[in-house]
Structure formats: structure tokens, C-alpha cells
């Protein structure tokens, strides 16, 4: 194991001990260490950081900036042990402060993804991805939250999921629609028929009976996008798993505006349901879709007109 790899283990252990999950970050930094080892580099340099950050084929500016940002944090820590380590300056890459346009899936898109999942093999993989996509679309759960669900986290009587130790160490209870609960029940029964003795207690399992990993989910999701014929709308608006969460939030807000209810009073409820620590994170969705923004503007104009009448 190289010195960089050893330092990475120390870095991740330290930060995880402080409560950070670092799932995606850990995968990215392991990729950087492998890249550095292959290049024969023993320390971080600005040139090496830029080369690795730009390595993916046709990357979005946001993804490149994220890779660069994650590596800068590791480099700052490394510099305490090796003063020759270069911490790449901020601002070298575009997109560092740019939030990508969320890809909002239509009902037809979601149906197409679930239909595509039914074509996967073997049968357990097919059932797992069809149900996983349906759950994400119906509840707005983060992908990591769905992956961490255990069988005991489903309260079949109350129609509720217990989401444990999520972002910022928070846990919450998530009510699910009866149809969603029925889909989870059907999946659970089929899962137990196809894998009677899984090695993990997780709700969603791989074909080996283990808990799902990000490294298995993302390639499979890209495959499903291709099968469903779903393509990026622009370089800054690409279909991703997280878009299902965005779509749930926007769809919920749209339905509230259309039914004439008090959206401002309801947003804290949506914020709690989705696990946001601050309603401001939920308010961001008001600008995520032109139709939603138009409805919000119309409601504001109506209020202003009523005050001046």
C-alpha cells in the first residue's frame, strides 16, 4: 500500500469518527490515489489535481469542480504531514459555486425507468431496481437513505419508514402511501423467494444477498436511462438518481399550489419529511421549475392585489 493510500485511510477514519459519512468522497479520493499511484506520484500537486479532476470523459463543470473540491480538502490535511504537498488554489475550475439545473422526471419518465428495470436480469436485480426507483420517486428519499433501510425499518401497520442516521446524523419517520407500501410488500415477498438467506438485513439487496452499494447502483441507473430513452437536456441538466428526489419535491409543491392551499405554511412540513435541516433548502425548489416559479409569482401577485384593494 502506498503512503498516499495509508494517509487516505487515516483521513477517512478521522473524519468518519467525527460523524461524516464520506461515501461519495471516499470513493472519489480512492480513485485519486489510484490515479496518483499509476502516475508514480507520491504527493498532491496542483497539476496532478487538475489532471485527475478533468479525467472523466465529457464531465459536467459541476462534477469536475466537486472532484477538485474533495481533493483540496484531502490536500489541506496532507500538508500538515508533508509541507511539500500543494493545496490547489480555489477558483481554478469553473462551476465551483454553480448549482446544476435539476433534471425533473415526468410521470412517463418514471414509468419508463421502472419498465426498463423489469427487463433486467436476473429476476432479483430486476425486482430490486424497479422497486427502488418507485420508492425514490414516491417519497423523495436520498439514495443513501434507501440503501441503508433495513427490513425492520418498515412499519407495515403504520405505513411508515424509519430513516436512520441520515445526513447530518438525523433520523426521521417517513409516511408512505398505501400503494407504495403494497409495492414494498410485494418486493419483500419476491426477494425472500429469490434469496432465502441474504447476508445483510437490508430491505434492498443485491443478487448476492448483500446491501446495495453506490458502485452498483450508478452504472445500473445509467443503463436504465439508456433503455428508457432518457437523455440529458443540456450539459448542466443531466438525468441522475438524485433527480428523483428533486422531482418529488417539485411535484409536491405544484400540487399544493394547484389545490389553492397555503404553500408557505406547508413548506416546513415538506422540509421535515425530506430531512432538510433548514426550510431554506426546501424553498430552493421554488425556482427549480418554470411552472412552479410562475405559480409562486401568480400567488404573490394575488396577495399584493388583495392588499391594495
C-alpha positions as a Markdown table, in Angstrom:
| # | Residue | x | y | z |
|---|---|---|---|---|
| 1 | Unk | 0.0 | 0.0 | 0.0 |
| 2 | Unk | 1.4 | 3.4 | -1.0 |
| 3 | Unk | 2.0 | 6.2 | 1.5 |
| 4 | Unk | -0.9 | 8.2 | -0.1 |
| 5 | Unk | -3.2 | 5.2 | 0.4 |
| 6 | Unk | -2.2 | 4.9 | 4.0 |
| 7 | Unk | -2.8 | 8.6 | 4.6 |
| 8 | Unk | -6.2 | 8.4 | 2.9 |
| 9 | Unk | -7.3 | 5.6 | 5.3 |
| 10 | Unk | -6.2 | 7.8 | 8.3 |
| 11 | Unk | -8.0 | 10.8 | 6.8 |
| 12 | Unk | -11.3 | 8.9 | 6.2 |
| 13 | Unk | -11.2 | 7.2 | 9.6 |
| 14 | Unk | -10.6 | 10.5 | 11.4 |
| 15 | Unk | -13.5 | 12.4 | 9.6 |
| 16 | Unk | -15.9 | 9.5 | 9.9 |
| 17 | Unk | -15.1 | 9.4 | 13.6 |
| 18 | Unk | -16.4 | 13.0 | 13.6 |
| 19 | Unk | -19.7 | 11.9 | 12.1 |
| 20 | Unk | -19.1 | 12.5 | 8.4 |
| 21 | Unk | -20.2 | 9.6 | 6.2 |
| 22 | Unk | -17.9 | 10.4 | 3.2 |
| 23 | Unk | -19.4 | 7.7 | 1.0 |
| 24 | Unk | -19.0 | 9.5 | -2.3 |
| 25 | Unk | -16.0 | 11.4 | -1.1 |
| 26 | Unk | -14.3 | 8.2 | -0.1 |
| 27 | Unk | -14.8 | 6.7 | -3.5 |
| 28 | Unk | -13.5 | 9.8 | -5.2 |
| 29 | Unk | -10.4 | 10.0 | -3.1 |
| 30 | Unk | -9.6 | 6.3 | -3.6 |
| 31 | Unk | -9.9 | 7.0 | -7.3 |
| 32 | Unk | -7.4 | 9.8 | -7.0 |
| 33 | Unk | -4.9 | 7.7 | -5.0 |
| 34 | Unk | -5.1 | 5.0 | -7.7 |
| 35 | Unk | -4.5 | 7.7 | -10.3 |
| 36 | Unk | -1.5 | 9.1 | -8.5 |
| 37 | Unk | 0.0 | 5.6 | -7.9 |
| 38 | Unk | -0.4 | 4.9 | -11.6 |
| 39 | Unk | 1.4 | 8.2 | -12.4 |
| 40 | Unk | 4.1 | 7.4 | -10.0 |
| 41 | Unk | 3.3 | 10.4 | -7.9 |
| 42 | Unk | 3.8 | 10.3 | -4.1 |
| 43 | Unk | 2.2 | 13.6 | -3.2 |
| 44 | Unk | -0.6 | 16.0 | -4.3 |
| 45 | Unk | 0.4 | 18.7 | -6.8 |
| 46 | Unk | -1.8 | 21.3 | -8.5 |
| 47 | Unk | -1.1 | 19.8 | -11.9 |
| 48 | Unk | -1.9 | 16.3 | -10.7 |
| 49 | Unk | -5.1 | 17.6 | -9.0 |
| 50 | Unk | -6.3 | 19.3 | -12.2 |
| 51 | Unk | -5.4 | 16.3 | -14.4 |
| 52 | Unk | -7.4 | 13.9 | -12.1 |
| 53 | Unk | -10.4 | 16.3 | -11.7 |
| 54 | Unk | -10.7 | 16.6 | -15.5 |
| 55 | Unk | -10.2 | 12.9 | -16.1 |
| 56 | Unk | -13.8 | 11.7 | -16.7 |
| 57 | Unk | -15.0 | 11.7 | -20.3 |
| 58 | Unk | -17.3 | 14.6 | -21.1 |
| 59 | Unk | -17.7 | 15.6 | -17.4 |
| 60 | Unk | -20.0 | 18.4 | -16.4 |
| 61 | Unk | -18.3 | 21.5 | -14.9 |
| 62 | Unk | -20.1 | 20.8 | -11.6 |
| 63 | Unk | -18.8 | 17.3 | -11.4 |
| 64 | Unk | -15.2 | 18.4 | -12.2 |
| 65 | Unk | -15.5 | 21.1 | -9.5 |
| 66 | Unk | -16.8 | 18.6 | -7.0 |
| 67 | Unk | -13.8 | 16.3 | -7.6 |
| 68 | Unk | -11.5 | 19.2 | -7.3 |
| 69 | Unk | -13.1 | 20.4 | -4.1 |
| 70 | Unk | -13.0 | 17.0 | -2.4 |
| 71 | Unk | -9.3 | 16.6 | -3.3 |
| 72 | Unk | -8.5 | 20.1 | -1.9 |
| 73 | Unk | -9.8 | 19.1 | 1.5 |
| 74 | Unk | -7.6 | 16.0 | 1.5 |
| 75 | Unk | -4.6 | 18.0 | 0.3 |
| 76 | Unk | -5.0 | 20.6 | 3.1 |
| 77 | Unk | -4.9 | 17.7 | 5.6 |
| 78 | Unk | -1.9 | 16.1 | 3.9 |
| 79 | Unk | 0.1 | 19.3 | 4.0 |
| 80 | Unk | 0.3 | 19.0 | 7.8 |
| 81 | Unk | 2.4 | 15.9 | 7.4 |
| 82 | Unk | 4.2 | 16.8 | 4.2 |
| 83 | Unk | 4.8 | 20.6 | 3.7 |
| 84 | Unk | 5.7 | 19.9 | 0.1 |
| 85 | Unk | 2.1 | 18.9 | -0.6 |
| 86 | Unk | 0.5 | 21.6 | -2.9 |
| 87 | Unk | -3.0 | 22.7 | -2.0 |
| 88 | Unk | -4.6 | 23.7 | -5.3 |
| 89 | Unk | -5.9 | 27.3 | -5.2 |
| 90 | Unk | -9.6 | 27.8 | -5.3 |
| 91 | Unk | -11.2 | 29.2 | -8.5 |
| 92 | Unk | -9.0 | 27.2 | -10.9 |
| 93 | Unk | -12.0 | 25.4 | -12.3 |
| 94 | Unk | -15.4 | 26.8 | -13.4 |
| 95 | Unk | -18.6 | 25.6 | -11.7 |
| 96 | Unk | -17.3 | 25.6 | -8.1 |
| 97 | Unk | -20.2 | 27.7 | -7.0 |
| 98 | Unk | -22.7 | 26.6 | -9.6 |
| 99 | Unk | -25.7 | 24.5 | -8.7 |
| 100 | Unk | -26.8 | 22.3 | -11.6 |
| 101 | Unk | -30.2 | 22.5 | -13.1 |
| 102 | Unk | -32.2 | 19.6 | -11.6 |
| 103 | Unk | -33.4 | 17.0 | -14.1 |
| 104 | Unk | -37.2 | 16.7 | -13.3 |
| 105 | Unk | -38.6 | 13.4 | -14.3 |
| 106 | Unk | -42.1 | 13.3 | -15.6 |
| 107 | Unk | -44.6 | 10.5 | -14.6 |
| 108 | Unk | -43.9 | 9.0 | -18.1 |
| 109 | Unk | -40.1 | 9.1 | -17.4 |
| 110 | Unk | -40.5 | 7.3 | -14.1 |
| 111 | Unk | -42.8 | 4.7 | -15.7 |
| 112 | Unk | -40.3 | 4.1 | -18.4 |
| 113 | Unk | -37.5 | 3.7 | -15.9 |
| 114 | Unk | -39.5 | 1.1 | -14.0 |
| 115 | Unk | -40.4 | -0.7 | -17.2 |
| 116 | Unk | -36.8 | -0.8 | -18.2 |
| 117 | Unk | -35.9 | -2.2 | -14.8 |
| 118 | Unk | -38.3 | -5.1 | -15.4 |
| 119 | Unk | -36.1 | -6.1 | -18.4 |
| 120 | Unk | -33.0 | -6.6 | -16.2 |
| 121 | Unk | -31.6 | -9.9 | -15.3 |
| 122 | Unk | -31.5 | -11.9 | -13.1 |
| 123 | Unk | -35.0 | -11.5 | -11.6 |
| 124 | Unk | -33.8 | -10.3 | -8.2 |
| 125 | Unk | -31.9 | -7.5 | -9.8 |
| 126 | Unk | -34.9 | -6.5 | -11.8 |
| 127 | Unk | -37.3 | -6.5 | -8.8 |
| 128 | Unk | -34.8 | -4.6 | -6.7 |
| 129 | Unk | -34.3 | -1.7 | -9.2 |
| 130 | Unk | -37.9 | -1.4 | -10.2 |
| 131 | Unk | -39.0 | -1.1 | -6.5 |
| 132 | Unk | -36.1 | 1.1 | -5.6 |
| 133 | Unk | -36.9 | 3.6 | -8.4 |
| 134 | Unk | -40.5 | 3.6 | -7.4 |
| 135 | Unk | -39.7 | 4.3 | -3.8 |
| 136 | Unk | -37.4 | 7.2 | -4.6 |
| 137 | Unk | -40.0 | 8.7 | -6.9 |
| 138 | Unk | -42.8 | 8.3 | -4.4 |
| 139 | Unk | -41.0 | 9.5 | -1.2 |
| 140 | Unk | -38.1 | 11.7 | -2.3 |
| 141 | Unk | -35.7 | 9.7 | -0.2 |
| 142 | Unk | -32.0 | 10.2 | -0.8 |
| 143 | Unk | -30.4 | 7.2 | -2.5 |
| 144 | Unk | -28.2 | 6.6 | 0.5 |
| 145 | Unk | -31.2 | 6.6 | 2.8 |
| 146 | Unk | -33.0 | 4.0 | 0.7 |
| 147 | Unk | -29.8 | 1.8 | 0.6 |
| 148 | Unk | -29.5 | 1.9 | 4.4 |
| 149 | Unk | -33.1 | 0.8 | 5.0 |
| 150 | Unk | -33.3 | -2.5 | 6.9 |
| 151 | Unk | -36.3 | -4.8 | 6.9 |
| 152 | Unk | -37.1 | -3.8 | 10.4 |
| 153 | Unk | -37.3 | -0.1 | 9.3 |
| 154 | Unk | -40.6 | -0.8 | 7.6 |
| 155 | Unk | -43.6 | -0.4 | 9.9 |
| 156 | Unk | -46.2 | -2.3 | 7.9 |
| 157 | Unk | -49.0 | -1.5 | 10.3 |
| 158 | Unk | -48.4 | 2.3 | 10.4 |
| 159 | Unk | -47.3 | 2.5 | 6.8 |
| 160 | Unk | -44.1 | 4.2 | 7.7 |
| 161 | Unk | -40.4 | 4.0 | 7.1 |
| 162 | Unk | -37.8 | 4.7 | 9.8 |
| 163 | Unk | -34.9 | 6.6 | 8.1 |
| 164 | Unk | -31.9 | 6.2 | 10.5 |
| 165 | Unk | -28.7 | 8.2 | 10.8 |
| 166 | Unk | -29.2 | 10.2 | 7.6 |
| 167 | Unk | -27.5 | 13.4 | 6.5 |
| 168 | Unk | -26.1 | 15.4 | 9.5 |
| 169 | Unk | -26.8 | 12.4 | 11.7 |
| 170 | Unk | -30.6 | 13.0 | 11.7 |
| 171 | Unk | -33.2 | 10.3 | 11.8 |
| 172 | Unk | -36.9 | 10.6 | 10.8 |
| 173 | Unk | -40.1 | 8.8 | 10.1 |
| 174 | Unk | -41.5 | 8.9 | 6.6 |
| 175 | Unk | -45.1 | 8.1 | 5.9 |
| 176 | Unk | -45.7 | 6.2 | 2.7 |
| 177 | Unk | -48.8 | 5.9 | 0.5 |
| 178 | Unk | -50.7 | 2.6 | 0.7 |
| 179 | Unk | -49.8 | 1.8 | -2.9 |
| 180 | Unk | -46.1 | 2.3 | -2.1 |
| 181 | Unk | -46.4 | 0.1 | 0.9 |
| 182 | Unk | -48.0 | -2.6 | -1.1 |
| 183 | Unk | -45.2 | -2.4 | -3.7 |
| 184 | Unk | -42.6 | -2.8 | -0.9 |
| 185 | Unk | -44.6 | -5.8 | 0.5 |
| 186 | Unk | -44.6 | -7.4 | -2.9 |
| 187 | Unk | -40.9 | -6.8 | -3.4 |
| 188 | Unk | -40.1 | -8.2 | 0.1 |
| 189 | Unk | -42.0 | -11.4 | -0.6 |
| 190 | Unk | -40.3 | -11.9 | -4.0 |
| 191 | Unk | -36.9 | -11.0 | -2.5 |
| 192 | Unk | -37.3 | -13.7 | 0.1 |
| 193 | Unk | -38.3 | -16.3 | -2.5 |
| 194 | Unk | -35.3 | -15.5 | -4.7 |
| 195 | Unk | -32.8 | -15.1 | -1.9 |
| 196 | Unk | -33.9 | -17.0 | 1.2 |
| 197 | Unk | -30.7 | -16.4 | 3.2 |
| 198 | Unk | -29.3 | -13.0 | 2.5 |
| 199 | Unk | -26.1 | -11.9 | 4.2 |
| 200 | Unk | -27.4 | -8.5 | 5.1 |
| 201 | Unk | -30.6 | -7.3 | 6.9 |
| 202 | Unk | -31.2 | -4.6 | 4.3 |
| 203 | Unk | -34.5 | -4.0 | 2.6 |
| 204 | Unk | -32.9 | -3.8 | -0.8 |
| 205 | Unk | -30.3 | -6.4 | -1.6 |
| 206 | Unk | -28.0 | -7.3 | -4.5 |
| 207 | Unk | -28.1 | -10.6 | -6.3 |
| 208 | Unk | -25.5 | -11.9 | -3.8 |
| 209 | Unk | -27.7 | -11.0 | -0.9 |
| 210 | Unk | -25.6 | -8.1 | 0.2 |
| 211 | Unk | -26.6 | -4.5 | 0.8 |
| 212 | Unk | -26.6 | -2.3 | -2.3 |
| 213 | Unk | -23.5 | -0.2 | -3.0 |
| 214 | Unk | -23.2 | 3.1 | -4.9 |
| 215 | Unk | -20.8 | 1.5 | -7.3 |
| 216 | Unk | -23.5 | -1.0 | -8.3 |
| 217 | Unk | -26.4 | 1.5 | -8.4 |
| 218 | Unk | -25.0 | 4.3 | -10.6 |
| 219 | Unk | -23.9 | 2.1 | -13.6 |
| 220 | Unk | -27.3 | 0.3 | -13.4 |
| 221 | Unk | -29.1 | 3.5 | -13.4 |
| 222 | Unk | -27.2 | 4.8 | -16.4 |
| 223 | Unk | -28.2 | 1.5 | -18.2 |
| 224 | Unk | -31.8 | 2.1 | -17.3 |
| 225 | Unk | -31.7 | 5.7 | -18.6 |
| 226 | Unk | -30.5 | 4.3 | -21.9 |
| 227 | Unk | -33.1 | 1.6 | -22.1 |
| 228 | Unk | -35.8 | 4.2 | -21.2 |
| 229 | Unk | -34.5 | 6.6 | -23.8 |
| 230 | Unk | -34.0 | 9.4 | -21.3 |
| 231 | Unk | -31.3 | 11.8 | -22.3 |
| 232 | Unk | -29.7 | 15.0 | -20.9 |
| 233 | Unk | -31.5 | 18.2 | -21.7 |
| 234 | Unk | -28.3 | 20.2 | -21.6 |
| 235 | Unk | -24.7 | 19.8 | -20.3 |
| 236 | Unk | -25.9 | 21.3 | -17.0 |
| 237 | Unk | -29.2 | 19.3 | -16.8 |
| 238 | Unk | -28.4 | 15.6 | -16.8 |
| 239 | Unk | -30.6 | 12.8 | -15.5 |
| 240 | Unk | -29.3 | 11.5 | -12.3 |
| 241 | Unk | -30.6 | 9.3 | -9.4 |
| 242 | Unk | -30.9 | 12.4 | -7.2 |
| 243 | Unk | -33.2 | 13.9 | -9.8 |
| 244 | Unk | -36.0 | 11.6 | -8.5 |
| 245 | Unk | -35.8 | 13.5 | -5.2 |
| 246 | Unk | -35.9 | 16.8 | -6.9 |
| 247 | Unk | -38.9 | 15.6 | -8.9 |
| 248 | Unk | -40.8 | 14.5 | -5.8 |
| 249 | Unk | -40.3 | 17.9 | -4.2 |
| 250 | Unk | -41.3 | 19.9 | -7.2 |
| 251 | Unk | -44.4 | 17.7 | -7.9 |
| 252 | Unk | -45.5 | 18.1 | -4.3 |
| 253 | Unk | -45.2 | 21.9 | -4.4 |
| 254 | Unk | -47.0 | 22.0 | -7.7 |
| 255 | Unk | -49.9 | 20.0 | -6.3 |
| 256 | Unk | -50.1 | 22.4 | -3.3 |
| 257 | Unk | -50.2 | 25.5 | -5.5 |
| 258 | Unk | -52.9 | 24.0 | -7.7 |
| 259 | Unk | -55.1 | 23.0 | -4.8 |
| 260 | Unk | -55.1 | 26.6 | -3.5 |
| 261 | Unk | -53.6 | 25.7 | -0.1 |
| 262 | Unk | -51.2 | 27.8 | 2.0 |
| 263 | Unk | -47.9 | 26.7 | 0.5 |
| 264 | Unk | -45.7 | 28.8 | 2.9 |
| 265 | Unk | -47.3 | 27.1 | 5.8 |
| 266 | Unk | -46.8 | 23.6 | 4.3 |
| 267 | Unk | -43.1 | 24.0 | 3.3 |
| 268 | Unk | -41.8 | 23.3 | 6.8 |
| 269 | Unk | -43.7 | 20.1 | 6.7 |
| 270 | Unk | -42.1 | 19.1 | 3.4 |
| 271 | Unk | -38.8 | 20.2 | 4.7 |
| 272 | Unk | -39.2 | 17.8 | 7.7 |
| 273 | Unk | -40.4 | 15.0 | 5.5 |
| 274 | Unk | -37.4 | 15.3 | 3.2 |
| 275 | Unk | -34.9 | 15.6 | 6.0 |
| 276 | Unk | -33.8 | 19.1 | 5.4 |
| 277 | Unk | -32.3 | 20.8 | 8.4 |
| 278 | Unk | -33.4 | 24.2 | 7.2 |
| 279 | Unk | -36.6 | 25.1 | 5.3 |
| 280 | Unk | -34.4 | 27.3 | 3.1 |
| 281 | Unk | -33.1 | 24.2 | 1.4 |
| 282 | Unk | -36.7 | 23.4 | 0.5 |
| 283 | Unk | -37.5 | 26.9 | -0.7 |
| 284 | Unk | -34.8 | 26.4 | -3.4 |
| 285 | Unk | -37.2 | 24.1 | -5.2 |
| 286 | Unk | -39.5 | 27.1 | -5.9 |
| 287 | Unk | -37.0 | 28.1 | -8.6 |
| 288 | Unk | -36.4 | 24.6 | -9.9 |
| 289 | Unk | -39.2 | 24.5 | -12.5 |
| 290 | Unk | -40.6 | 27.4 | -14.6 |
| 291 | Unk | -44.2 | 26.3 | -14.0 |
| 292 | Unk | -43.6 | 26.3 | -10.2 |
| 293 | Unk | -42.0 | 29.7 | -10.3 |
| 294 | Unk | -44.9 | 31.0 | -12.4 |
| 295 | Unk | -47.4 | 29.7 | -9.9 |
| 296 | Unk | -45.5 | 31.2 | -7.0 |
| 297 | Unk | -45.3 | 34.6 | -8.8 |
| 298 | Unk | -49.1 | 34.4 | -9.5 |
| 299 | Unk | -49.8 | 33.7 | -5.9 |
| 300 | Unk | -47.6 | 36.7 | -4.8 |
| 301 | Unk | -49.4 | 39.0 | -7.3 |
| 302 | Unk | -52.8 | 37.9 | -5.9 |
| 303 | Unk | -51.8 | 38.7 | -2.4 |
| 304 | Unk | -50.4 | 42.1 | -3.4 |
| 305 | Unk | -53.6 | 42.8 | -5.3 |
| 306 | Unk | -55.7 | 41.9 | -2.3 |
| 307 | Unk | -53.6 | 44.2 | 0.0 |
| 308 | Unk | -54.2 | 47.2 | -2.3 |
| 309 | Unk | -57.9 | 46.6 | -3.0 |
